[in-house]
Amino acid sequence: MSRPPSPSSRRSAHRVPHRPATARQAACWAAGAAIALCTACSDPTPVAADLTLENVGFMTPESALHDPDADVYLVSNIQGDPFEKDDNGFVSRVSPDGVVLELKWIDGAKEDVELDAPKGMAILGDELWIADIDQLRRFDRKTGEPKPSVAIPGATFLNDVCVAPDGAIHVSDSGFADGFAPSSTDAIWRVEIVEGAAQVVTIARGEEFAHPNGLCAGAKDLFCVDWARGEFVMVTPSGKRETPLALPKKQLDGLVRTPAGRWFASSWEGECIYEISQRGSATALFTGLEQPADIGYDHRRGRLLIPLFGSDKLLFRKI
């Protein structure tokens, strides 16, 4: 997510009990846990120490993603206005021990690369997909070389990307216009590449989705967190919101599910990472975080990757 007005004062985050989850909620979350988005490695690597990367050149880091094949972290950097098509966004490559391998591995400033305000990322096969205002950018996963982009018609603020079990790409449009005014384009889109051509359809649309942000795919359904209501919700294939769970604070950004079935969401208002239980409770972890954006997960080391949007930092935290 990008920078709207910050909460007026720092709020302490804490464990907040919620109403018990319904049987429907528990079943849905358990079903979602059966599909792991992060590629599971055969033997987890021993957990490394927590690290904080700062003053390394990040410029408005919005999303962090572990590429398990290369065993590197990818960090999308907006660098400037999240609405402006200025072609100066970039993606960094970082080693798990905290070394910036290439600050501008993918660089919008290069003549053959278009990248304006990169946000959420996902890996599908040999391609890296990146949400960028009204385009889904595609790059070679190994070399960073650009591939044809996919335009999302009418989108104003593409935000997070995830891959469904059938290989389709899902992307959220948070429905913001310049100045973070509502654009009424709130939607979740589905993209398939069929015989080299992109097929783009809307699976959910409407302001009731409350500026949808972080996405995670289950076996059949999607899971989403939103900015305005602060809800963790399931989205059915027909585009209905089901089993909503309100978290203690709003302005939810990233959403992660681990292969073991644990759920985590970042909250700007809560200044923390929430762990969401199947019982319907939310535990605040790593409190006092300023603008925690689109989180990632490294299964090998059992750690969350937390970009801090406004302070140009990336945190590695064991869970």
N, C-alpha and C positions, 0 to 999 in steps of 0.2 A: 504494500500500500504506500501511497505517497502522502506528502505533508499537508494535511489540513490543519486548522488551528489546534494547538496542543491543549490538553486539559489545563485549567487555570492553576491547579496546585497538584503537587505530587501526592498520590494516594498510596497508602501502604496496602500490599496485597497479602491475603491470608487465606487459610482454609475456610471455605464457606460451605456449610451443608446445604443440600438442595433436596427437593422432594424426591422420593425414591423413583427410580426409573420404572416406567411401565414395562410389562412383559414384552410389548411390541418394540419398545425402545431397545431393551436388552437384546432381543433377538436380532434386531437390525444391526446393532453395533457389533454383535458377535459374528454375524454373517459378513460384515464389512471387514472384520479382522482376518477373515479367512484368505483374503487377497492381499498380498504384500506388494506395495508399489516399489519399495527399494529392493534392488536385487540382493537376495540373501547369499552370502558367501558360506562355504562349507564349514570353515572354522573361524570363529571370531578372533580377531587380533587382540592381544591384551590391551586394556583400556589405557590410552595415553592421558597425560595430565591435562587438566583444564587450561585453556590458553585464551588470551585476549590479544587480537591483532589490531593495532592502532598506529596511526602515523606511517602507514605503508603505501598510501596513494589511493585508497578507496575514495570514491566520490559518489555519495548517496547510494550506498549498497542496499539493494532492495530484496534480493533473493539469494539463497545459498543452496547448492545441490551437490551431492556426492555422486561422482561417476565411479562406480565400483570396479569397472574393468580397468580403467587407468589408475584407480585409487588416487584421485585428485578431487579437490573441491572447486566448483565453479561459482563465481560470485558476479551477479549482474549489477552494474553501476549505472544509474540514471544520468548523473553529472549535469545538473541543471533543472530546468522546468520540466516536470513530468508530463506536461501537455504539449510541449513545443517539439515540432519535428526539426530538430537542430542537427541530427546525424552525428552526435558526439557521445552516444552511449558506448559502454564497453563491458566486456566480460573478462574477469581475472581467473587465472589458474593458481591454486594454492595447495601446497602439500599438507598432509595431515599433521605434520609436525610444525606447521605455522610459517613455512617459507613461501613467499610469493614467487612462484615459478615464472609467471609472465603476467604483469599487471594488465596489459591490454592485449590479451591473446586474441580476442575478437574486438576490433576497434572500428567504430562508426566513422572515424576520421579518415580511414583508408578509402581510396577511390572506389574500390570494388565492393565495399561493405555498406549496407544501409542498416543503421541501428540508432534509434532516437532516444527512447526512454525505456530501456529493457527492465522488465519486472519478472514475473514467474517463469520458471524453466522446467522442462521435462525432457527425458531421453526416451526415444523410441527407435529401437534398432541401432543403426549407425548415425542417427540424426539427433541434434539438439534443437528443441523447439523453444522459442522465447516469445512471451507476450510483449507487444510493443505498440501501445496506443490503439491502433485499429488494424494492425497486421500481426500475423503469426510469422515470425522470422524462423528460417531453417538454416542450420549449419552442419557441416560434417563434424561428427562427434570427435574424431581423432585429430583432424587438421585445423578445424575452425573455418574452413572454406565455406563461403556462402552458397546457398541453394535458393531456388525460387520461393518467395514469400507467399503466404496465403492471406488475402484481404478478408476481413470480417465486415460485412456490409452494415453500415450505420453505427458501428461500435465507436465509443468515445474514450473508454478507459479499460482496455484489456489488462487483466491483472494476474491471475494465476492459471497454471496449466497442469493437467495431469493426463495420464495414459490409462485408458480402460483396458480390461482383460482381452477384449477383442481387437486391440490395436488402434482404436479410435482415439483422437486427441479431444479433450474437453478444455475449454477456456472460459473464464468468467469475465464479463464486462461489468465493472463496478458502477457504471452509470454516473460518472462525474464529467462535468464540463469545466472549462477554465475557471479557476478560483474555487474549485470543488463545489460548484453549484450543481444540483441534481440535473442530469441530462435526460432522465426517464428512459435510458437505454439498458437498465438493469437486465442482465440475461446470462444464460449459460449456453454455450455453443458446442456443437459436436462437429469434428472435421475428420473426414476419411480421405485417404489418397487411393483412388481407384483407377488402375491403368494409367497412372501418372497424372491424373487430374484430381483436383481437390473438390470434394463434395461437402458443402457447408450447410448445416441446418441448425435451427434454434431448438433446443430441447426444453428450455424454461425461459420465461420472460415475464417481466412485470415488476412494479415497484414494491410488491409484497416481498420480493427477495432482498430488499433492504440493503442495497449495495453489496452484492455477493463478492466474496473475496477468495479465501483459501479453499482449494478443492482436493478431494481424495476419492478415488474410485473403489467401489466394492465389487462384488461378483456381478450384480445387476444394477444396483443403485449408485448414485453419487452422494457424497457427503460434502457439506459446505459450511463455512462459517461466514457470517456477515458483519458488516461494519456498523450499521445503524441500530439494529436490535440487539446485537451481541448474542446471537443464537447459533448453536451447533445443530444442523438440520440435515435430514435425509431428503434427497430429491429423487423421485421415482422416474422411471423411463418415460412416463407420460408428462413429466414436468411439474408434479405436485410436491409441495413441501409437506413432509410428514415427520412426526416424532420430534418436534423442536425442543431443544433444551437451552434455556437461558443461562448463560454464564454470569458470574458475579459482576463483571465489568464489560463494557462494550468495546467498540473499535477493534474487532478481531481481524487478524491479518492472515498469518500462515496456519496451515493445518497439516499435521504429520500423523501417520499411523505406523507403528513399528511392526516388523514381522511377527512379534509376539502378541500383537493386538492391543498395545497401549496407544492412547490418543493424546496428542498435544496440540495446543493452539496458542498463538501469541496474541497479546492484548496491549494496545497502546494505552488505553485508559487505565487498565489494571497495572501497567508497567511490569508485566511478568509473563511467564509461560504458564498456562493452565494445563494440568493433567486431568483428563476427563475420564471418570470411571463409568463402568456399565451400570452402576447403581444410581447414576445421576448426580454425582457430586463432582466438584471441581477443586483441585488442590493447586494453590499458587506456588510455583517454583521460580527460583532465580529472580527474586523480586528487585525492584528498584531499577528496572531496565528502561531506558529512554527510547521510545519508538522502536520496539522489537518488530521487525518486518517479517518477510516470508521465510520461515524456518525450514531447515533441511535436516536430514538424519543420516548418520554414518553407522550402518549396522555392524561393521567389523569392530568398531571401537566403542559402540554403545554410547554415542554422544550426539547431542543436538548441535546444529550449526545455526547461530542466531545473528543475523545482520542487524546492526543498530543504525537505522536509517539516517538520523540527524547528526550523529557523532562520528560517522565514517569508521565504524569498528565492526569486527567480526569476532564473535565469541564461540569457543568450543566448550561445551558443558556436558559432563557425564550424567547419564540418567540411569 
